[in-house]
Each structure stands twice: as C-alpha cells, then as structure tokens.
C-alpha cells in the first residue's frame, strides 16, 4: 500500500512541475533594458539608450530617448537592429 502511495506522490509532483513550467513558458512580455541617463551639456535635455528584448533576450528594437527636463516632452530616435552603439 505504501509503495502505491509513493508512486502516486511522485506522479503528482511530476504533474505539478510540468504544469508550473508550462505556465511559466507562456510569458509573452517584452523586456526593456536601458542605461543611465546622460545629461546633454548646455541644454535642458537628457538622453537614454533603450533596448527592447524578447523573452529569449533577442533584441527587437534599439532607440535613444531624449527627455526635455523643463517641459517633460520626449523624442524617440529609432535605430536598426544591427546598429552598433558605444555604451
């Protein structure tokens, strides 16, 4: 009797593990990675490099974001996926 319980316990643990990993694998969100804000001297602007990444950390998009600190407006400049930038 205890041997059957032990087998059932192992099967239940396996099923819950498979369920948890399959649910975690359904994550469809993209991730944003960015570096520190850089002040543009002589202006009220800040710039920041952002990268959009997929679930497998494959880069989807890369762009610079310029922020006007006095008005709060932003301007986005897109780059191709294969663009090289110095961090």
PDB file of N, CA, C and O in Angstrom:
ATOM      1  N   UNK A   1       0.809  -1.203   0.000  1.00  0.00           N
ATOM      2  CA  UNK A   1       0.000   0.000   0.000  1.00  0.00           C
ATOM      3  C   UNK A   1       0.852   1.267   0.000  1.00  0.00           C
ATOM      4  O   UNK A   1       0.556   2.225  -0.715  1.00  0.00           O
ATOM      5  N   UNK A   2       1.910   1.262   0.807  1.00  0.00           N
ATOM      6  CA  UNK A   2       2.749   2.461   0.866  1.00  0.00           C
ATOM      7  C   UNK A   2       3.524   2.659  -0.438  1.00  0.00           C
ATOM      8  O   UNK A   2       3.860   3.787  -0.797  1.00  0.00           O
ATOM      9  N   UNK A   3       3.804   1.565  -1.142  1.00  0.00           N
ATOM     10  CA  UNK A   3       4.506   1.682  -2.420  1.00  0.00           C
ATOM     11  C   UNK A   3       3.628   2.395  -3.450  1.00  0.00           C
ATOM     12  O   UNK A   3       4.125   3.214  -4.223  1.00  0.00           O
ATOM     13  N   UNK A   4       2.322   2.090  -3.468  1.00  0.00           N
ATOM     14  CA  UNK A   4       1.390   2.768  -4.369  1.00  0.00           C
ATOM     15  C   UNK A   4       1.287   4.253  -4.031  1.00  0.00           C
ATOM     16  O   UNK A   4       1.228   5.093  -4.929  1.00  0.00           O
ATOM     17  N   UNK A   5       1.265   4.572  -2.755  1.00  0.00           N
ATOM     18  CA  UNK A   5       1.204   5.982  -2.324  1.00  0.00           C
ATOM     19  C   UNK A   5       2.462   6.730  -2.765  1.00  0.00           C
ATOM     20  O   UNK A   5       2.392   7.880  -3.198  1.00  0.00           O
ATOM     21  N   UNK A   6       3.598   6.069  -2.649  1.00  0.00           N
ATOM     22  CA  UNK A   6       4.866   6.690  -3.043  1.00  0.00           C
ATOM     23  C   UNK A   6       4.878   6.969  -4.554  1.00  0.00           C
ATOM     24  O   UNK A   6       5.350   8.021  -4.986  1.00  0.00           O
ATOM     25  N   UNK A   7       4.363   6.030  -5.351  1.00  0.00           N
ATOM     26  CA  UNK A   7       4.288   6.223  -6.799  1.00  0.00           C
ATOM     27  C   UNK A   7       3.332   7.359  -7.143  1.00  0.00           C
ATOM     28  O   UNK A   7       3.639   8.195  -7.992  1.00  0.00           O
ATOM     29  N   UNK A   8       2.186   7.390  -6.493  1.00  0.00           N
ATOM     30  CA  UNK A   8       1.210   8.458  -6.732  1.00  0.00           C
ATOM     31  C   UNK A   8       1.785   9.822  -6.356  1.00  0.00           C
ATOM     32  O   UNK A   8       1.578  10.814  -7.055  1.00  0.00           O
ATOM     33  N   UNK A   9       2.508   9.851  -5.238  1.00  0.00           N
ATOM     34  CA  UNK A   9       3.118  11.107  -4.797  1.00  0.00           C
ATOM     35  C   UNK A   9       4.116  11.599  -5.843  1.00  0.00           C
ATOM     36  O   UNK A   9       4.143  12.789  -6.158  1.00  0.00           O
ATOM     37  N   UNK A  10       4.927  10.706  -6.380  1.00  0.00           N
ATOM     38  CA  UNK A  10       5.897  11.086  -7.413  1.00  0.00           C
ATOM     39  C   UNK A  10       5.207  11.562  -8.689  1.00  0.00           C
ATOM     40  O   UNK A  10       5.660  12.512  -9.328  1.00  0.00           O
ATOM     41  N   UNK A  11       4.106  10.897  -9.060  1.00  0.00           N
ATOM     42  CA  UNK A  11       3.362  11.305 -10.257  1.00  0.00           C
ATOM     43  C   UNK A  11       2.747  12.684 -10.060  1.00  0.00           C
ATOM     44  O   UNK A  11       2.786  13.513 -10.968  1.00  0.00           O
ATOM     45  N   UNK A  12       2.182  12.937  -8.886  1.00  0.00           N
ATOM     46  CA  UNK A  12       1.580  14.249  -8.604  1.00  0.00           C
ATOM     47  C   UNK A  12       2.651  15.341  -8.630  1.00  0.00           C
ATOM     48  O   UNK A  12       2.421  16.414  -9.187  1.00  0.00           O
ATOM     49  N   UNK A  13       3.804  15.083  -8.038  1.00  0.00           N
ATOM     50  CA  UNK A  13       4.898  16.068  -8.061  1.00  0.00           C
ATOM     51  C   UNK A  13       5.328  16.338  -9.495  1.00  0.00           C
ATOM     52  O   UNK A  13       5.556  17.492  -9.857  1.00  0.00           O
ATOM     53  N   UNK A  14       5.443  15.308 -10.313  1.00  0.00           N
ATOM     54  CA  UNK A  14       5.813  15.466 -11.715  1.00  0.00           C
ATOM     55  C   UNK A  14       4.777  16.286 -12.467  1.00  0.00           C
ATOM     56  O   UNK A  14       5.137  17.171 -13.244  1.00  0.00           O
ATOM     57  N   UNK A  15       3.500  16.007 -12.250  1.00  0.00           N
ATOM     58  CA  UNK A  15       2.432  16.758 -12.920  1.00  0.00           C
ATOM     59  C   UNK A  15       2.447  18.236 -12.536  1.00  0.00           C
ATOM     60  O   UNK A  15       2.315  19.101 -13.402  1.00  0.00           O
ATOM     61  N   UNK A  16       2.605  18.530 -11.254  1.00  0.00           N
ATOM     62  CA  UNK A  16       2.655  19.931 -10.827  1.00  0.00           C
ATOM     63  C   UNK A  16       3.886  20.641 -11.376  1.00  0.00           C
ATOM     64  O   UNK A  16       3.819  21.820 -11.723  1.00  0.00           O
ATOM     65  N   UNK A  17       5.004  19.933 -11.455  1.00  0.00           N
ATOM     66  CA  UNK A  17       6.212  20.528 -12.023  1.00  0.00           C
ATOM     67  C   UNK A  17       6.012  20.840 -13.503  1.00  0.00           C
ATOM     68  O   UNK A  17       6.381  21.921 -13.963  1.00  0.00           O
ATOM     69  N   UNK A  18       5.434  19.909 -14.247  1.00  0.00           N
ATOM     70  CA  UNK A  18       5.155  20.148 -15.657  1.00  0.00           C
ATOM     71  C   UNK A  18       4.172  21.296 -15.854  1.00  0.00           C
ATOM     72  O   UNK A  18       4.334  22.107 -16.765  1.00  0.00           O
ATOM     73  N   UNK A  19       3.164  21.364 -15.010  1.00  0.00           N
ATOM     74  CA  UNK A  19       2.190  22.452 -15.091  1.00  0.00           C
ATOM     75  C   UNK A  19       2.856  23.800 -14.829  1.00  0.00           C
ATOM     76  O   UNK A  19       2.632  24.765 -15.559  1.00  0.00           O
ATOM     77  N   UNK A  20       3.666  23.857 -13.793  1.00  0.00           N
ATOM     78  CA  UNK A  20       4.330  25.117 -13.443  1.00  0.00           C
ATOM     79  C   UNK A  20       5.278  25.575 -14.554  1.00  0.00           C
ATOM     80  O   UNK A  20       5.316  26.763 -14.876  1.00  0.00           O
ATOM     81  N   UNK A  21       6.038  24.661 -15.138  1.00  0.00           N
ATOM     82  CA  UNK A  21       6.975  25.060 -16.202  1.00  0.00           C
ATOM     83  C   UNK A  21       6.243  25.449 -17.471  1.00  0.00           C
ATOM     84  O   UNK A  21       6.692  26.346 -18.185  1.00  0.00           O
ATOM     85  N   UNK A  22       5.125  24.797 -17.772  1.00  0.00           N
ATOM     86  CA  UNK A  22       4.393  25.177 -18.982  1.00  0.00           C
ATOM     87  C   UNK A  22       3.719  26.536 -18.808  1.00  0.00           C
ATOM     88  O   UNK A  22       3.648  27.306 -19.766  1.00  0.00           O
ATOM     89  N   UNK A  23       3.231  26.844 -17.630  1.00  0.00           N
ATOM     90  CA  UNK A  23       2.613  28.149 -17.380  1.00  0.00           C
ATOM     91  C   UNK A  23       3.673  29.239 -17.419  1.00  0.00           C
ATOM     92  O   UNK A  23       3.431  30.310 -17.974  1.00  0.00           O
ATOM     93  N   UNK A  24       4.837  28.990 -16.843  1.00  0.00           N
ATOM     94  CA  UNK A  24       5.922  29.978 -16.864  1.00  0.00           C
ATOM     95  C   UNK A  24       6.385  30.228 -18.293  1.00  0.00           C
ATOM     96  O   UNK A  24       6.750  31.355 -18.626  1.00  0.00           O
ATOM     97  N   UNK A  25       6.380  29.217 -19.138  1.00  0.00           N
ATOM     98  CA  UNK A  25       6.811  29.347 -20.522  1.00  0.00           C
ATOM     99  C   UNK A  25       5.861  30.173 -21.362  1.00  0.00           C
ATOM    100  O   UNK A  25       6.198  30.520 -22.494  1.00  0.00           O
ATOM    101  N   UNK A  26       4.684  30.501 -20.850  1.00  0.00           N
ATOM    102  CA  UNK A  26       3.705  31.277 -21.602  1.00  0.00           C
ATOM    103  C   UNK A  26       3.941  32.780 -21.504  1.00  0.00           C
ATOM    104  O   UNK A  26       3.171  33.554 -22.072  1.00  0.00           O
ATOM    105  N   UNK A  27       4.973  33.208 -20.807  1.00  0.00           N
ATOM    106  CA  UNK A  27       5.281  34.626 -20.649  1.00  0.00           C
ATOM    107  C   UNK A  27       5.466  35.267 -22.016  1.00  0.00           C
ATOM    108  O   UNK A  27       6.376  34.895 -22.756  1.00  0.00           O
ATOM    109  N   UNK A  28       4.619  36.220 -22.356  1.00  0.00           N
ATOM    110  CA  UNK A  28       4.647  36.835 -23.686  1.00  0.00           C
ATOM    111  C   UNK A  28       5.166  38.271 -23.663  1.00  0.00           C
ATOM    112  O   UNK A  28       5.132  38.955 -24.685  1.00  0.00           O
ATOM    113  N   UNK A  29       5.637  38.726 -22.530  1.00  0.00           N
ATOM    114  CA  UNK A  29       6.014  40.120 -22.410  1.00  0.00           C
ATOM    115  C   UNK A  29       7.386  40.391 -23.017  1.00  0.00           C
ATOM    116  O   UNK A  29       8.247  39.513 -23.063  1.00  0.00           O
ATOM    117  N   UNK A  30       7.566  41.600 -23.472  1.00  0.00           N
ATOM    118  CA  UNK A  30       8.859  42.061 -23.919  1.00  0.00           C
ATOM    119  C   UNK A  30       9.507  42.817 -22.766  1.00  0.00           C
ATOM    120  O   UNK A  30       8.816  43.349 -21.897  1.00  0.00           O
ATOM    121  N   UNK A  31      10.799  42.860 -22.764  1.00  0.00           N
ATOM    122  CA  UNK A  31      11.526  43.495 -21.683  1.00  0.00           C
ATOM    123  C   UNK A  31      12.286  44.699 -22.212  1.00  0.00           C
ATOM    124  O   UNK A  31      12.747  44.689 -23.353  1.00  0.00           O
ATOM    125  N   UNK A  32      12.418  45.725 -21.403  1.00  0.00           N
ATOM    126  CA  UNK A  32      13.135  46.928 -21.773  1.00  0.00           C
ATOM    127  C   UNK A  32      14.395  47.003 -20.923  1.00  0.00           C
ATOM    128  O   UNK A  32      14.348  46.900 -19.697  1.00  0.00           O
ATOM    129  N   UNK A  33      15.517  47.185 -21.600  1.00  0.00           N
ATOM    130  CA  UNK A  33      16.793  47.321 -20.918  1.00  0.00           C
ATOM    131  C   UNK A  33      17.323  48.715 -21.248  1.00  0.00           C
ATOM    132  O   UNK A  33      17.330  49.111 -22.413  1.00  0.00           O
ATOM    133  N   UNK A  34      17.765  49.457 -20.242  1.00  0.00           N
ATOM    134  CA  UNK A  34      18.234  50.808 -20.503  1.00  0.00           C
ATOM    135  C   UNK A  34      19.476  51.109 -19.681  1.00  0.00           C
ATOM    136  O   UNK A  34      19.730  50.495 -18.645  1.00  0.00           O
ATOM    137  N   UNK A  35      20.242  52.076 -20.178  1.00  0.00           N
ATOM    138  CA  UNK A  35      21.425  52.504 -19.444  1.00  0.00           C
ATOM    139  C   UNK A  35      21.098  53.780 -18.673  1.00  0.00           C
ATOM    140  O   UNK A  35      19.958  54.244 -18.685  1.00  0.00           O
ATOM    141  N   UNK A  36      22.083  54.330 -18.018  1.00  0.00           N
ATOM    142  CA  UNK A  36      21.833  55.517 -17.181  1.00  0.00           C
ATOM    143  C   UNK A  36      21.507  56.741 -18.027  1.00  0.00           C
ATOM    144  O   UNK A  36      21.857  56.813 -19.205  1.00  0.00           O
ATOM    145  N   UNK A  37      20.843  57.685 -17.416  1.00  0.00           N
ATOM    146  CA  UNK A  37      20.540  58.952 -18.075  1.00  0.00           C
ATOM    147  C   UNK A  37      21.833  59.737 -18.273  1.00  0.00           C
ATOM    148  O   UNK A  37      22.689  59.774 -17.388  1.00  0.00           O
ATOM    149  N   UNK A  38      21.966  60.360 -19.434  1.00  0.00           N
ATOM    150  CA  UNK A  38      23.148  61.156 -19.746  1.00  0.00           C
ATOM    151  C   UNK A  38      22.711  62.586 -20.008  1.00  0.00           C
ATOM    152  O   UNK A  38      21.836  62.836 -20.837  1.00  0.00           O
ATOM    153  N   UNK A  39      23.318  63.511 -19.305  1.00  0.00           N
ATOM    154  CA  UNK A  39      22.988  64.926 -19.480  1.00  0.00           C
ATOM    155  C   UNK A  39      23.661  65.446 -20.740  1.00  0.00           C
ATOM    156  O   UNK A  39      24.831  65.157 -20.991  1.00  0.00           O
ATOM    157  N   UNK A  40      22.920  66.214 -21.531  1.00  0.00           N
ATOM    158  CA  UNK A  40      23.482  66.869 -22.707  1.00  0.00           C
ATOM    159  C   UNK A  40      23.852  68.275 -22.272  1.00  0.00           C
ATOM    160  O   UNK A  40      22.984  69.115 -22.037  1.00  0.00           O
ATOM    161  N   UNK A  41      25.148  68.520 -22.169  1.00  0.00           N
ATOM    162  CA  UNK A  41      25.636  69.790 -21.607  1.00  0.00           C
ATOM    163  C   UNK A  41      25.165  70.989 -22.422  1.00  0.00           C
ATOM    164  O   UNK A  41      25.139  70.954 -23.652  1.00  0.00           O
ATOM    165  N   UNK A  42      24.799  72.041 -21.717  1.00  0.00           N
ATOM    166  CA  UNK A  42      24.363  73.282 -22.339  1.00  0.00           C
ATOM    167  C   UNK A  42      22.892  73.293 -22.718  1.00  0.00           C
ATOM    168  O   UNK A  42      22.409  74.280 -23.274  1.00  0.00           O
ATOM    169  N   UNK A  43      22.165  72.209 -22.429  1.00  0.00           N
ATOM    170  CA  UNK A  43      20.737  72.148 -22.747  1.00  0.00           C
ATOM    171  C   UNK A  43      19.969  71.644 -21.522  1.00  0.00           C
ATOM    172  O   UNK A  43      20.554  71.286 -20.500  1.00  0.00           O
ATOM    173  N   UNK A  44      18.662  71.630 -21.658  1.00  0.00           N
ATOM    174  CA  UNK A  44      17.822  71.061 -20.595  1.00  0.00           C
ATOM    175  C   UNK A  44      17.438  69.631 -20.940  1.00  0.00           C
ATOM    176  O   UNK A  44      16.434  69.120 -20.445  1.00  0.00           O
ATOM    177  N   UNK A  45      18.242  68.975 -21.796  1.00  0.00           N
ATOM    178  CA  UNK A  45      17.907  67.643 -22.292  1.00  0.00           C
ATOM    179  C   UNK A  45      18.732  66.557 -21.610  1.00  0.00           C
ATOM    180  O   UNK A  45      19.879  66.773 -21.220  1.00  0.00           O
ATOM    181  N   UNK A  46      18.112  65.376 -21.478  1.00  0.00           N
ATOM    182  CA  UNK A  46      18.778  64.161 -21.025  1.00  0.00           C
ATOM    183  C   UNK A  46      18.573  63.110 -22.112  1.00  0.00           C
ATOM    184  O   UNK A  46      17.555  63.124 -22.803  1.00  0.00           O
ATOM    185  N   UNK A  47      19.531  62.203 -22.267  1.00  0.00           N
ATOM    186  CA  UNK A  47      19.345  61.119 -23.228  1.00  0.00           C
ATOM    187  C   UNK A  47      19.518  59.784 -22.518  1.00  0.00           C
ATOM    188  O   UNK A  47      20.186  59.686 -21.489  1.00  0.00           O
ATOM    189  N   UNK A  48      18.900  58.764 -23.092  1.00  0.00           N
ATOM    190  CA  UNK A  48      18.962  57.424 -22.524  1.00  0.00           C
ATOM    191  C   UNK A  48      18.821  56.423 -23.659  1.00  0.00           C
ATOM    192  O   UNK A  48      17.948  56.567 -24.516  1.00  0.00           O
ATOM    193  N   UNK A  49      19.686  55.401 -23.665  1.00  0.00           N
ATOM    194  CA  UNK A  49      19.599  54.346 -24.672  1.00  0.00           C
ATOM    195  C   UNK A  49      18.713  53.233 -24.138  1.00  0.00           C
ATOM    196  O   UNK A  49      18.900  52.778 -23.010  1.00  0.00           O
ATOM    197  N   UNK A  50      17.744  52.789 -24.941  1.00  0.00           N
ATOM    198  CA  UNK A  50      16.842  51.715 -24.550  1.00  0.00           C
ATOM    199  C   UNK A  50      16.902  50.595 -25.578  1.00  0.00           C
ATOM    200  O   UNK A  50      17.056  50.840 -26.775  1.00  0.00           O
ATOM    201  N   UNK A  51      16.777  49.365 -25.097  1.00  0.00           N
ATOM    202  CA  UNK A  51      16.716  48.192 -25.963  1.00  0.00           C
ATOM    203  C   UNK A  51      15.477  47.395 -25.588  1.00  0.00           C
ATOM    204  O   UNK A  51      15.227  47.142 -24.410  1.00  0.00           O
ATOM    205  N   UNK A  52      14.704  47.000 -26.594  1.00  0.00           N
ATOM    206  CA  UNK A  52      13.537  46.138 -26.378  1.00  0.00           C
ATOM    207  C   UNK A  52      13.996  44.710 -26.630  1.00  0.00           C
ATOM    208  O   UNK A  52      14.561  44.413 -27.683  1.00  0.00           O
ATOM    209  N   UNK A  53      13.754  43.824 -25.668  1.00  0.00           N
ATOM    210  CA  UNK A  53      14.187  42.441 -25.773  1.00  0.00           C
ATOM    211  C   UNK A  53      12.992  41.508 -25.710  1.00  0.00           C
ATOM    212  O   UNK A  53      12.026  41.767 -24.992  1.00  0.00           O
ATOM    213  N   UNK A  54      13.065  40.408 -26.476  1.00  0.00           N
ATOM    214  CA  UNK A  54      12.041  39.370 -26.410  1.00  0.00           C
ATOM    215  C   UNK A  54      12.286  38.471 -25.216  1.00  0.00           C
ATOM    216  O   UNK A  54      13.233  38.664 -24.454  1.00  0.00           O
ATOM    217  N   UNK A  55      11.411  37.478 -25.068  1.00  0.00           N
ATOM    218  CA  UNK A  55      11.507  36.542 -23.959  1.00  0.00           C
ATOM    219  C   UNK A  55      12.856  35.832 -23.934  1.00  0.00           C
ATOM    220  O   UNK A  55      13.402  35.595 -22.857  1.00  0.00           O
ATOM    221  N   UNK A  56      13.398  35.491 -25.085  1.00  0.00           N
ATOM    222  CA  UNK A  56      14.679  34.782 -25.168  1.00  0.00           C
ATOM    223  C   UNK A  56      15.854  35.761 -25.223  1.00  0.00           C
ATOM    224  O   UNK A  56      16.955  35.382 -25.624  1.00  0.00           O
ATOM    225  N   UNK A  57      15.634  36.995 -24.832  1.00  0.00           N
ATOM    226  CA  UNK A  57      16.628  38.067 -24.812  1.00  0.00           C
ATOM    227  C   UNK A  57      17.182  38.375 -26.194  1.00  0.00           C
ATOM    228  O   UNK A  57      18.327  38.811 -26.320  1.00  0.00           O
ATOM    229  N   UNK A  58      16.385  38.154 -27.229  1.00  0.00           N
ATOM    230  CA  UNK A  58      16.742  38.571 -28.571  1.00  0.00           C
ATOM    231  C   UNK A  58      16.288  40.009 -28.737  1.00  0.00           C
ATOM    232  O   UNK A  58      15.172  40.360 -28.354  1.00  0.00           O
ATOM    233  N   UNK A  59      17.136  40.831 -29.301  1.00  0.00           N
ATOM    234  CA  UNK A  59      16.840  42.257 -29.415  1.00  0.00           C
ATOM    235  C   UNK A  59      15.813  42.491 -30.514  1.00  0.00           C
ATOM    236  O   UNK A  59      15.981  42.022 -31.640  1.00  0.00           O
ATOM    237  N   UNK A  60      14.750  43.217 -30.183  1.00  0.00           N
ATOM    238  CA  UNK A  60      13.715  43.563 -31.151  1.00  0.00           C
ATOM    239  C   UNK A  60      13.964  44.961 -31.707  1.00  0.00           C
ATOM    240  O   UNK A  60      13.864  45.187 -32.912  1.00  0.00           O
ATOM    241  N   UNK A  61      14.289  45.890 -30.821  1.00  0.00           N
ATOM    242  CA  UNK A  61      14.447  47.285 -31.237  1.00  0.00           C
ATOM    243  C   UNK A  61      15.464  47.977 -30.335  1.00  0.00           C
ATOM    244  O   UNK A  61      15.684  47.586 -29.188  1.00  0.00           O
ATOM    245  N   UNK A  62      16.070  49.012 -30.891  1.00  0.00           N
ATOM    246  CA  UNK A  62      17.016  49.819 -30.135  1.00  0.00           C
ATOM    247  C   UNK A  62      16.721  51.280 -30.463  1.00  0.00           C
ATOM    248  O   UNK A  62      16.537  51.633 -31.628  1.00  0.00           O
ATOM    249  N   UNK A  63      16.677  52.114 -29.454  1.00  0.00           N
ATOM    250  CA  UNK A  63      16.436  53.528 -29.722  1.00  0.00           C
ATOM    251  C   UNK A  63      17.013  54.399 -28.618  1.00  0.00           C
ATOM    252  O   UNK A  63      17.282  53.945 -27.506  1.00  0.00           O
ATOM    253  N   UNK A  64      17.192  55.666 -28.968  1.00  0.00           N
ATOM    254  CA  UNK A  64      17.589  56.679 -27.995  1.00  0.00           C
ATOM    255  C   UNK A  64      16.349  57.457 -27.612  1.00  0.00           C
ATOM    256  O   UNK A  64      15.491  57.738 -28.449  1.00  0.00           O
ATOM    257  N   UNK A  65      16.267  57.797 -26.360  1.00  0.00           N
ATOM    258  CA  UNK A  65      15.152  58.581 -25.865  1.00  0.00           C
ATOM    259  C   UNK A  65      15.712  59.889 -25.328  1.00  0.00           C
ATOM    260  O   UNK A  65      16.559  59.884 -24.434  1.00  0.00           O
ATOM    261  N   UNK A  66      15.249  61.000 -25.863  1.00  0.00           N
ATOM    262  CA  UNK A  66      15.662  62.323 -25.400  1.00  0.00           C
ATOM    263  C   UNK A  66      14.544  62.906 -24.548  1.00  0.00           C
ATOM    264  O   UNK A  66      13.384  62.929 -24.960  1.00  0.00           O
ATOM    265  N   UNK A  67      14.899  63.376 -23.364  1.00  0.00           N
ATOM    266  CA  UNK A  67      13.926  63.931 -22.425  1.00  0.00           C
ATOM    267  C   UNK A  67      14.213  65.407 -22.199  1.00  0.00           C
ATOM    268  O   UNK A  67      15.337  65.779 -21.862  1.00  0.00           O
ATOM    269  N   UNK A  68      13.209  66.244 -22.382  1.00  0.00           N
ATOM    270  CA  UNK A  68      13.337  67.664 -22.090  1.00  0.00           C
ATOM    271  C   UNK A  68      12.908  67.854 -20.640  1.00  0.00           C
ATOM    272  O   UNK A  68      11.736  67.676 -20.306  1.00  0.00           O
ATOM    273  N   UNK A  69      13.859  68.216 -19.779  1.00  0.00           N
ATOM    274  CA  UNK A  69      13.571  68.316 -18.349  1.00  0.00           C
ATOM    275  C   UNK A  69      12.679  69.499 -17.993  1.00  0.00           C
ATOM    276  O   UNK A  69      12.009  69.471 -16.961  1.00  0.00           O
ATOM    277  N   UNK A  70      12.657  70.533 -18.822  1.00  0.00           N
ATOM    278  CA  UNK A  70      11.822  71.692 -18.488  1.00  0.00           C
ATOM    279  C   UNK A  70      10.366  71.485 -18.893  1.00  0.00           C
ATOM    280  O   UNK A  70       9.463  71.924 -18.180  1.00  0.00           O
ATOM    281  N   UNK A  71      10.120  70.821 -20.030  1.00  0.00           N
ATOM    282  CA  UNK A  71       8.737  70.647 -20.479  1.00  0.00           C
ATOM    283  C   UNK A  71       8.207  69.230 -20.273  1.00  0.00           C
ATOM    284  O   UNK A  71       6.995  69.017 -20.318  1.00  0.00           O
ATOM    285  N   UNK A  72       9.094  68.257 -20.047  1.00  0.00           N
ATOM    286  CA  UNK A  72       8.670  66.878 -19.862  1.00  0.00           C
ATOM    287  C   UNK A  72       8.410  66.131 -21.160  1.00  0.00           C
ATOM    288  O   UNK A  72       7.973  64.980 -21.134  1.00  0.00           O
ATOM    289  N   UNK A  73       8.672  66.773 -22.300  1.00  0.00           N
ATOM    290  CA  UNK A  73       8.451  66.123 -23.591  1.00  0.00           C
ATOM    291  C   UNK A  73       9.577  65.132 -23.880  1.00  0.00           C
ATOM    292  O   UNK A  73      10.706  65.289 -23.414  1.00  0.00           O
ATOM    293  N   UNK A  74       9.236  64.107 -24.663  1.00  0.00           N
ATOM    294  CA  UNK A  74      10.224  63.108 -25.050  1.00  0.00           C
ATOM    295  C   UNK A  74      10.265  62.987 -26.563  1.00  0.00           C
ATOM    296  O   UNK A  74       9.274  63.242 -27.247  1.00  0.00           O
ATOM    297  N   UNK A  75      11.427  62.594 -27.077  1.00  0.00           N
ATOM    298  CA  UNK A  75      11.607  62.346 -28.504  1.00  0.00           C
ATOM    299  C   UNK A  75      12.362  61.044 -28.644  1.00  0.00           C
ATOM    300  O   UNK A  75      13.431  60.871 -28.059  1.00  0.00           O
ATOM    301  N   UNK A  76      11.803  60.122 -29.423  1.00  0.00           N
ATOM    302  CA  UNK A  76      12.403  58.804 -29.617  1.00  0.00           C
ATOM    303  C   UNK A  76      13.060  58.739 -30.986  1.00  0.00           C
ATOM    304  O   UNK A  76      12.450  59.114 -31.987  1.00  0.00           O
ATOM    305  N   UNK A  77      14.316  58.258 -31.036  1.00  0.00           N
ATOM    306  CA  UNK A  77      15.039  58.069 -32.291  1.00  0.00           C
ATOM    307  C   UNK A  77      15.321  56.576 -32.428  1.00  0.00           C
ATOM    308  O   UNK A  77      16.076  56.003 -31.642  1.00  0.00           O
ATOM    309  N   UNK A  78      14.706  55.949 -33.435  1.00  0.00           N
ATOM    310  CA  UNK A  78      14.849  54.503 -33.641  1.00  0.00           C
ATOM    311  C   UNK A  78      16.103  54.185 -34.454  1.00  0.00           C
ATOM    312  O   UNK A  78      16.522  54.969 -35.305  1.00  0.00           O
ATOM    313  N   UNK A  79      16.693  53.022 -34.176  1.00  0.00           N
ATOM    314  CA  UNK A  79      17.849  52.519 -34.905  1.00  0.00           C
ATOM    315  C   UNK A  79      17.538  51.115 -35.408  1.00  0.00           C
ATOM    316  O   UNK A  79      16.713  50.414 -34.823  1.00  0.00           O
ATOM    317  N   UNK A  80      18.200  50.698 -36.497  1.00  0.00           N
ATOM    318  CA  UNK A  80      18.009  49.302 -36.939  1.00  0.00           C
ATOM    319  C   UNK A  80      18.546  48.300 -35.914  1.00  0.00           C
ATOM    320  O   UNK A  80      19.347  48.656 -35.050  1.00  0.00           O
ATOM    321  N   UNK A  81      18.101  47.052 -36.015  1.00  0.00           N
ATOM    322  CA  UNK A  81      18.519  46.017 -35.063  1.00  0.00           C
ATOM    323  C   UNK A  81      20.021  45.815 -35.049  1.00  0.00           C
ATOM    324  O   UNK A  81      20.595  45.540 -33.995  1.00  0.00           O
ATOM    325  N   UNK A  82      20.668  45.944 -36.196  1.00  0.00           N
ATOM    326  CA  UNK A  82      22.098  45.666 -36.276  1.00  0.00           C
ATOM    327  C   UNK A  82      22.971  46.899 -36.043  1.00  0.00           C
ATOM    328  O   UNK A  82      24.176  46.855 -36.289  1.00  0.00           O
ATOM    329  N   UNK A  83      22.377  47.993 -35.574  1.00  0.00           N
ATOM    330  CA  UNK A  83      23.143  49.221 -35.315  1.00  0.00           C
ATOM    331  C   UNK A  83      24.094  48.990 -34.129  1.00  0.00           C
ATOM    332  O   UNK A  83      23.743  48.330 -33.151  1.00  0.00           O
ATOM    333  N   UNK A  84      25.293  49.546 -34.243  1.00  0.00           N
ATOM    334  CA  UNK A  84      26.278  49.423 -33.174  1.00  0.00           C
ATOM    335  C   UNK A  84      26.349  50.744 -32.430  1.00  0.00           C
ATOM    336  O   UNK A  84      26.449  51.810 -33.038  1.00  0.00           O
ATOM    337  N   UNK A  85      26.295  50.663 -31.106  1.00  0.00           N
ATOM    338  CA  UNK A  85      26.396  51.881 -30.309  1.00  0.00           C
ATOM    339  C   UNK A  85      27.419  51.676 -29.226  1.00  0.00           C
ATOM    340  O   UNK A  85      27.649  50.552 -28.780  1.00  0.00           O
ATOM    341  N   UNK A  86      28.031  52.750 -28.803  1.00  0.00           N
ATOM    342  CA  UNK A  86      29.024  52.713 -27.744  1.00  0.00           C
ATOM    343  C   UNK A  86      28.308  53.027 -26.442  1.00  0.00           C
ATOM    344  O   UNK A  86      27.681  54.078 -26.317  1.00  0.00           O
ATOM    345  N   UNK A  87      28.395  52.120 -25.463  1.00  0.00           N
ATOM    346  CA  UNK A  87      27.693  52.325 -24.180  1.00  0.00           C
ATOM    347  C   UNK A  87      28.441  53.238 -23.303  1.00  0.00           C
ATOM    348  O   UNK A  87      28.002  53.523 -22.189  1.00  0.00           O
TER     349      UNK A  87
END
